Amino acid sequence: MSGQPAQKGSDQEVTEQIPALPWRVPLDPAPWWAWMLFVVPFVAVPILNSWLWMGARDFLAVALFTIIGASVVRVAGGVVLYRVDLTETAVKARTSLLVRSLAWQDVDGIEIVDDSVVLTSGKDENEINGIEKGRPGYVAAVMEAVRTQADASPVRRSRPHPGLGALLVLVYLLLSVGAFLIRWHLL
C-alpha cells in the first residue's frame, strides 16, 4: 500500500482550492442494497416478533431476531449515514453510531492511498474512503489547505459523541421488542 503525500501548490492555488467551510467531502451515494438493509429490519423484525407464540423459546427467538436486526441496522447505517465534513478547526466524520472529530493541529500528514485519503495523527491513521471517483486528489488538496489555515487558530478537541445512527438503533430496539410485548399484552 503505497501512499503519496498530498500535493502542495503556491499560496494562491491553495487559497483558490478552499471551498466555503463547512464543506462536505464528495462521497459516493450509498448503494440501493445498503438502503434496503437499513430499512428492512425496522419493518421485518417487529412483524416477526409479533407473530411468535408465547413461550420460553420465543423469548430467545425475539432476542436473537432483535440482536441480528440491530447488527444489520448498525452496519448498513455505517454505509447510509457516512458523512465527512471539513470545518475551520477540524475534520468531522459521522459513521453509523458515532460522530468523531479530529482537530487540524493533531493531523501530522495527509496522503492519498488508492482511492482514499488517509490522515495520520501520531500512530493513528484515519482513512476516509468512498470518495467520488477521481476526487481524492482534490479532497486531499483542500484538506491540506484548510489544515494550513488552521495552524493559527486555537485547538478545539472533542470526544466522539453519539450520532443519528445511535438514535435509530434505539428506535429499532423499541419497535422490535415493543411489538412482541404489545402483541402478547405484556406491556
N, C-alpha and C positions, 0 to 999 in steps of 0.2 A: 504494500500500500504506500505508494509514493505520493507525497503531498508537495504542493508548491505554495510558497508564500503568496499572499495577496499582493497584487501589483500596486506600486505607488507611483503616482504621476506628479506633475507640478502642482503647486498650491491652487492655481486657477482651475485645473482639471478636477481636482478633488472637490473644490467648492461647488463646481457645476454638477457633480455626481450626487450630491446630497439632496434627496427629495425632502419635502416638508415632513417634519417629525411631529408626532409619532408616525412611523412608516411600517406598514405590514409587509413582510417579506413575501414575494410572489411564490406561492406554493401550488403544486398541482392540486386540482379538486379531488375530494375523496371519491373513490370509485363507487358505483351503484351497489356493489355487494357489501361494502362497508356500511352504507346507509341501511341496507336491509338487515344486516346482522345487528345493527344498533337498535332498530325499531322493533323487530320481531319479538325479542324477549319481553318487551313491555306488554304485548298482547297475548302471546302464546303461553307464557308461564302462568299468569293469573288464570287463564282459561283451564289449563291442565290442573292447576292446584285446586280449582273449584270443583272439578269433576271427580277428584279422588274420593273414595269411600272412607268413612271414619274407621280408624284402627291404628294400631301401633306402627305397622309397616307404612301406613300412609304418611305419618309424620316424618319418617325417614325419607320417603319419596318427595314430600314437599320440601324438605331441607335440601335434598340433592338437586332438585329442579331449580330451586332458588339460588343455590351456590353456583351451579353451572351457568344459569342465566346472568347472574351478576358478573361472572368472569367474562362472558361474551360481551356484555354491555361495556365493561371496563376496557377490554382490548379493542373492540370496534370504536368505542368513543375516543380512543387514542388516535385513530385514523381520522375520524369525522370531526373531532373538536380541535385537532392540532393547529396551532397558530403561533407565529413568531412575530413580535413587534419590536422595532428599534425606537428608543427614546433618547433624549439628550443625555441621560445618565446611565442607562442600562439597556441590555437586551433581555426581553421577556418572552418566555416560551410557555405556552399552555399545552399540556398533554391531557390525557384522559381525566386524571384526578387532581393534578397539581398545577399551579402557576409558579414557575421558577423565574428568578431574576438574577442576572449577573452584571454587576457594575462594570463599566468600561475600564476603570482603573485596575480591575482584577484580571483583565484579559491580557495575557502575555503575548499571544500570537494568533493570527488568523491565517488559515491556509485552506486551499481547495484540494479535496481528496475525492477522486472520482466525480460524482455529481453532487457532492455535499460540501458544506463549509464547516470547518472544524475550528472551534475556539478553544485555545489552551489556556488554562489557569492553574499554574503550578503543575501538579501531577495529573490534574483532571483534564479530560477532553470532553467538550460538549459539541456533539455533532448535530448540525441542522440539515436534515435530509428532506426529500420531497420537493425540492426547489424546482421550479419550471425549467424544462429543458433549455439549455443554452444560457441560463441566467446566473449560475453560481459565481462566475467571474464578476459580474456586475454587483451581485449581493455582497461579495467579499470586499469589493472596492468601496461600496457605500459604508459597510461596517468599519473598514479601516479609516475612512474619512470622519465618521461620527466619533470613533474612538479617539482620533487625534484631537478633535474639537473638545472632547470631554476631559482632556488632561487638566485643564484649568478649573473645571467645576468641582465642587465638593463631592466626596464619595458618599453615595447613599446605598447602603447594602440592605437587603431584605431577605427574610427566610421564605422558603416555599410555603405557599398557603393554598387551601383547597380552591379548586376551580369549579366551573359549572358541572363538570363530569361527576364530582362528588355528590352534588345535589341530585343529579339524575339517577345515580346508583341508589341513593336513599329513597327517591320516589319509586324506583323499580322494586326495592325491597318491601316498601309499604304496600304496593299493589299486589305483589305475588303472595305475600303472607296474609295480607288483608283479605284477599279473595277466598282463601281457604277458611279463615276464621269467620267471615261473614256467611259463607255458604253453609257451614255447619253450626251456625249460631253460637260460636264460641266468643264472639265479641259483641 
